[in-house]
Each structure stands twice: as structure tokens, then as C-alpha cells.
């Protein structure tokens, strides 16, 4: 996928005067699974400002999975609230036999920001985490992270998803690792 956003859009959205990498996001398909209408609108508007032409948003897991299966989005933003269990959606995307792309980057967008919540989302296959309330700056930073730092996927036991280790390490074998130099 070719990614570039006009520099002035990035700078104004982020409130920064510094030079940023420019990505053309116009060809992306983005799926937003979000319970709250206002947050869905904010996310859709921000993506529109970033030049994303195709954003599909819904508050329903079944509808989101149907869109995911038919349109194969490039990135998924997934809410996680008591009324919308985004973790179940992530598990279905990552583990279902009928998933068209279990490797799709998934950004969990939630007000559940305690360390245990981050660990639960990580251990169920999220790619990135975004705490509510969101801003254009934090949304863009997660997009940049997904673009610039693709993570290898691993299957270990009943886990399948992006490698949970963020630090590079030399693999020695039989579970031993040494810090990369």
C-alpha cells in the first residue's frame, strides 16, 4: 500500500510546525468499530482530513465483521466498552477460519486504560492501543506506527497476532533471548 498525507494537513492536525513524514492515505480502506456516534464521527472526520476516502464505521460487531470480510480494510480501529466487546471482534479477525486477513493492523480505541486492559488487548492480538479521548495527533501517530513499524506475526499456543515484544532481541533458541546490540 502506498501511503502519503499532504504535509500541511499533518502539521495542522498535529499542531506541530516540525517536518513530518508524508503519506498518501487516499487509497486506504479503514474500518471503525465504535459504539459512540460522536466518536465515530470524529474518527471519520479526522480520516477525511488526512485524505482517506474510504472509511466505514459501525457500532455493531456483526456488521463490522461483514464489512471486514467483504471489503478487506487496510486498518481497523476497534472500540472496547462494556456495551461493545472489541476483544471478541479482534479474536474473530485473528483466529476465525473464515477471516480474509488475520494480519490486518488493529488499533484498539478505548477508555479502558489501566495496564491490565492494555495487556488484555495485547494478548488478544491488537497491533496498537489508543486511549480515549482521542485527538488528530494521537490518531495520526498510531497510523504512522502501523505504517513505519510493521510487526511480525507469531502463533504461540492459543495466541495469534503481532509479536508482543517491542524490543529487538537476538533469538538464541529454546526460549533463550539476548538483548540486541
N, C-alpha and C positions, 0 to 999 in steps of 0.2 A: 504494500500500500504506500502511495506517495503522499507525504504529509507536509503542508506548509500553510501558515496563517500569516496574513499581512502583519508586518512588524508593528504598525501603528495601532492595530486592533489589540495585539498582545500587550503593548505598553500601556494603552489606556485601560484595558481590562484589569491589568495587574497593578496599575497605579505606579508604574516604575518608569524611570527615564533611561534605564540602562538597556543595552542591546540584548536582545533575546533571540534564541533560535527561532526561525520562521518555518512554519509548517502549513501546507495546504491541506486543510481538513475537509474540503468541499466534497470529496468522493467517499467520505466515511458514512457508514450506516451506524447509528447509535441507538441503543435500546435503553430506555429509562423505565425501570420498575419502581414506582414511588407511590406511596399511599396518599400523600397530601397534595391536593390540586395546586396550591400555591408553590410548593417546592418543585413540582413537575413543570409548572410554567417558568419558574426562574431558571431551571436547568435548560429547558428548551430555548428560552430567550438567550441565555449565555452561549449555547452552542450555535445559535443563529448568528450572534455577533462574531463568533470565531469562524464563521463561514461554512459550518456544517449544514448541508442541505437536507439530509435525511435523518430526522430524529423521530423515533416512535416512542410514545410514552403511554403508560397504563398503570392503574392501581391494582390490577388483577394478575395473579401468578399464572393462571391458565392461559390468559390472553397473551401475556408476555412470552410464555414458552411457545405458544403457537407462532408468534411473530419471530421468535428466535429460530424456530425450525424452518420457517418459510423464507425469511429474509437474510438469515445468517449475518447478524450485525458484527461490526468490527470491534466494538467495545460495548460492554453492558455496565450501566450504573444501577445498583440494586439497593433498595431500601431494606431496613431491618427494624421493624417495630413490633409491639405486641399484636397488632392487627394485620401485619404483613410479614410473614416469616421468610425473609430473603435468604436465609441459610438453607431452607428447603429447596428454594429455586437454584441456588448455587450447586447443591448436591445433585440435583436433577441434570443440570447442564454438564457437570463434570463426570457423573457416573452412569447416566442413563444409556442403555444400548442404542436408543434412537437419537441421541444427541448428535446433531450435524457438525458441531465444532466444540468439543470439550476443552479446547485450548484457548478459547476466546478470553481476552482480558476482562476481568470483572472487578469493578470498583464498588465496594460496599460503602453506601452513604447512609449514615445513621447518627442518632443522638446517643446510642449505646457506646459510650467512650471509655468505659473502665477497661483496664488491662485485660481482664478476663473476657470481655466482649471482643476485643481485638484478637485475642488468642483463639477464641471460638471461630471467628470469621476466617482467620488464617488457616486454622486446622481443618476447615471445610472447603478450602480451595479458592479463597479470594486472591486477587492479584494486588490490589491496593486498597487502602482504607481512607475514607474521607469523613471527618466529623462534621455534624451539623452544629451550628448554622454554616452554610457554605458561602463562598464568595467566588467571584470570577477568578481571582488569583489562585485559590486552592483547587478549583476545578481544573484550571489550565496546568497547574503543577502536577496533578495526577495524570493528565493526558501526556504531558512531557515525560513523566516517569515510565508510563506504559510504552511510549514510543522509543525512548532513549535507553531504557534498561530492560529489555525483554528477558524474562527469567525462564530457565529450562524447567520442563515439567518432570515430575517424578511420580512413580507409583510405589508406595510402600504400605504393605498391609492393606487396610481399607481406605487409605488416603490416595487421591489422585488430584494433582494441581500443581501450581507453580512451586518451585523449590522454596521452602520456608526459610532457608538460610540466606541471609543478606550479605554476609561477608564471604569473600572468596577464600577458599581453603583448598589445600592440596589433599587429594584423596589418596590415602595410603593403602586402603583395603581392610577388610574385616572390621569395618566400623571405626577405624582409626583415621583421624584427620590432623593435619598440622596447618597452622596459620600460614597463609601465602605471604611471600616476601616481596 
